[in-house]
Amino acid sequence: MGNVSSALVATGTADAIISTEPVEALRYIQYSNKNTKIITDITPVIPFTVSVGMEKYPDIKQVLKELNKYGKLYKIDAVKIAKDAGALITRNIFLLGALAAAGVLPFKSEILLETILENVPAKFRDMNKKAFESGLKAIKE
C-alpha cells in the first residue's frame, strides 16, 4: 500500500493468501507455509472452458480439503455476505476485511478501511464499509 516497492513473495513465505474462489487459492498454494492464513470465498467461479464442457471443475470439497493442508484455512461465503452488504461487487472489500482481521497486516484495520473509503465514490461508502466490517466479523467468529 502506498508509494513503495516490494519484492516478490518467495515460495513458502506468504503470510496470507486471499482468493475470490477456492481453485484460485490452490493455484498459489506453493507460496504458503503452515502459518499462512488462507482466506477464500467458497463459491466457485466457473471458467468458460468448464461452462462449454471442455474441462471439468474439481470437486469443491476436495479443493478445500487440500487447501486445509497448507495453512490456516478460512472458508467464507463472501458472495452471500457481499449481497447482504448491498452489492455483490463488494465481495473483494469483504475479503479485505477478513484479511485485516486475520492479524497479518502490519497496520490496523481502521487504516485499511479509511483508505478504501477515501477511494470509492461517496454513494458507495456505506455499502463498502458494511462489507469490510462483515469481513472483520467473519474471521473473528
Contacts in CASP RR format, 6 or more apart in sequence:
PFRMAT RR
TARGET T0000
AUTHOR 0000-0000-0000
METHOD contacts of the structure
MODEL  1
MGNVSSALVATGTADAIISTEPVEALRYIQYSNKNTKIITDITPVIPFTV
SVGMEKYPDIKQVLKELNKYGKLYKIDAVKIAKDAGALITRNIFLLGALA
AAGVLPFKSEILLETILENVPAKFRDMNKKAFESGLKAIKE
1 112 0 8 1.000
1 115 0 8 1.000
9 31 0 8 1.000
10 31 0 8 1.000
11 30 0 8 1.000
11 31 0 8 1.000
12 30 0 8 1.000
12 31 0 8 1.000
12 32 0 8 1.000
12 33 0 8 1.000
12 36 0 8 1.000
13 31 0 8 1.000
13 33 0 8 1.000
14 28 0 8 1.000
14 31 0 8 1.000
14 32 0 8 1.000
14 33 0 8 1.000
14 36 0 8 1.000
15 35 0 8 1.000
15 36 0 8 1.000
15 37 0 8 1.000
15 104 0 8 1.000
16 36 0 8 1.000
16 37 0 8 1.000
16 38 0 8 1.000
16 39 0 8 1.000
16 99 0 8 1.000
16 102 0 8 1.000
16 104 0 8 1.000
17 25 0 8 1.000
17 28 0 8 1.000
17 29 0 8 1.000
17 31 0 8 1.000
17 32 0 8 1.000
17 36 0 8 1.000
17 37 0 8 1.000
17 38 0 8 1.000
17 39 0 8 1.000
17 40 0 8 1.000
18 25 0 8 1.000
18 39 0 8 1.000
18 40 0 8 1.000
18 95 0 8 1.000
18 96 0 8 1.000
18 98 0 8 1.000
18 99 0 8 1.000
19 25 0 8 1.000
19 28 0 8 1.000
19 38 0 8 1.000
19 39 0 8 1.000
19 40 0 8 1.000
19 41 0 8 1.000
20 40 0 8 1.000
20 41 0 8 1.000
20 45 0 8 1.000
20 78 0 8 1.000
20 91 0 8 1.000
20 92 0 8 1.000
20 95 0 8 1.000
21 40 0 8 1.000
21 41 0 8 1.000
21 43 0 8 1.000
21 44 0 8 1.000
21 45 0 8 1.000
22 40 0 8 1.000
22 41 0 8 1.000
22 42 0 8 1.000
22 44 0 8 1.000
22 60 0 8 1.000
22 63 0 8 1.000
22 64 0 8 1.000
22 67 0 8 1.000
23 44 0 8 1.000
23 45 0 8 1.000
23 57 0 8 1.000
23 58 0 8 1.000
23 63 0 8 1.000
24 40 0 8 1.000
24 45 0 8 1.000
25 38 0 8 1.000
25 40 0 8 1.000
25 67 0 8 1.000
26 63 0 8 1.000
26 66 0 8 1.000
26 67 0 8 1.000
29 38 0 8 1.000
29 66 0 8 1.000
29 67 0 8 1.000
29 70 0 8 1.000
32 38 0 8 1.000
32 70 0 8 1.000
32 71 0 8 1.000
33 70 0 8 1.000
33 71 0 8 1.000
34 70 0 8 1.000
34 71 0 8 1.000
35 71 0 8 1.000
35 72 0 8 1.000
36 70 0 8 1.000
36 71 0 8 1.000
36 72 0 8 1.000
37 71 0 8 1.000
37 72 0 8 1.000
37 74 0 8 1.000
37 99 0 8 1.000
37 102 0 8 1.000
37 103 0 8 1.000
37 104 0 8 1.000
38 67 0 8 1.000
38 70 0 8 1.000
38 71 0 8 1.000
38 72 0 8 1.000
38 73 0 8 1.000
38 74 0 8 1.000
39 74 0 8 1.000
39 76 0 8 1.000
39 95 0 8 1.000
39 98 0 8 1.000
39 99 0 8 1.000
39 102 0 8 1.000
39 139 0 8 1.000
40 64 0 8 1.000
40 67 0 8 1.000
40 73 0 8 1.000
40 74 0 8 1.000
40 75 0 8 1.000
40 76 0 8 1.000
41 76 0 8 1.000
41 77 0 8 1.000
41 78 0 8 1.000
41 79 0 8 1.000
41 91 0 8 1.000
41 95 0 8 1.000
42 60 0 8 1.000
42 64 0 8 1.000
42 75 0 8 1.000
42 76 0 8 1.000
42 77 0 8 1.000
42 78 0 8 1.000
43 77 0 8 1.000
43 78 0 8 1.000
43 79 0 8 1.000
44 57 0 8 1.000
44 60 0 8 1.000
46 57 0 8 1.000
47 55 0 8 1.000
47 57 0 8 1.000
49 55 0 8 1.000
50 56 0 8 1.000
50 57 0 8 1.000
64 73 0 8 1.000
64 75 0 8 1.000
67 73 0 8 1.000
74 98 0 8 1.000
74 102 0 8 1.000
74 138 0 8 1.000
74 139 0 8 1.000
76 94 0 8 1.000
76 95 0 8 1.000
76 98 0 8 1.000
76 135 0 8 1.000
76 138 0 8 1.000
78 91 0 8 1.000
78 94 0 8 1.000
78 95 0 8 1.000
78 98 0 8 1.000
79 88 0 8 1.000
79 91 0 8 1.000
81 94 0 8 1.000
81 131 0 8 1.000
81 134 0 8 1.000
81 135 0 8 1.000
81 138 0 8 1.000
82 88 0 8 1.000
82 89 0 8 1.000
82 90 0 8 1.000
82 91 0 8 1.000
82 93 0 8 1.000
82 94 0 8 1.000
82 131 0 8 1.000
84 134 0 8 1.000
85 94 0 8 1.000
85 127 0 8 1.000
85 128 0 8 1.000
85 130 0 8 1.000
85 131 0 8 1.000
85 134 0 8 1.000
86 127 0 8 1.000
86 130 0 8 1.000
86 131 0 8 1.000
87 127 0 8 1.000
90 127 0 8 1.000
90 128 0 8 1.000
90 130 0 8 1.000
90 131 0 8 1.000
91 131 0 8 1.000
93 116 0 8 1.000
93 128 0 8 1.000
93 131 0 8 1.000
93 132 0 8 1.000
94 131 0 8 1.000
94 132 0 8 1.000
94 134 0 8 1.000
94 135 0 8 1.000
94 138 0 8 1.000
95 135 0 8 1.000
96 112 0 8 1.000
96 116 0 8 1.000
96 132 0 8 1.000
96 135 0 8 1.000
97 109 0 8 1.000
97 112 0 8 1.000
97 113 0 8 1.000
97 131 0 8 1.000
97 132 0 8 1.000
97 133 0 8 1.000
97 134 0 8 1.000
97 135 0 8 1.000
97 136 0 8 1.000
97 139 0 8 1.000
98 135 0 8 1.000
98 136 0 8 1.000
98 138 0 8 1.000
98 139 0 8 1.000
99 105 0 8 1.000
100 109 0 8 1.000
100 112 0 8 1.000
100 113 0 8 1.000
100 132 0 8 1.000
100 135 0 8 1.000
100 136 0 8 1.000
101 109 0 8 1.000
101 135 0 8 1.000
101 136 0 8 1.000
101 137 0 8 1.000
101 138 0 8 1.000
101 139 0 8 1.000
101 140 0 8 1.000
102 139 0 8 1.000
105 112 0 8 1.000
109 136 0 8 1.000
112 132 0 8 1.000
113 129 0 8 1.000
113 132 0 8 1.000
113 133 0 8 1.000
116 128 0 8 1.000
116 132 0 8 1.000
117 125 0 8 1.000
117 128 0 8 1.000
117 129 0 8 1.000
120 128 0 8 1.000
END
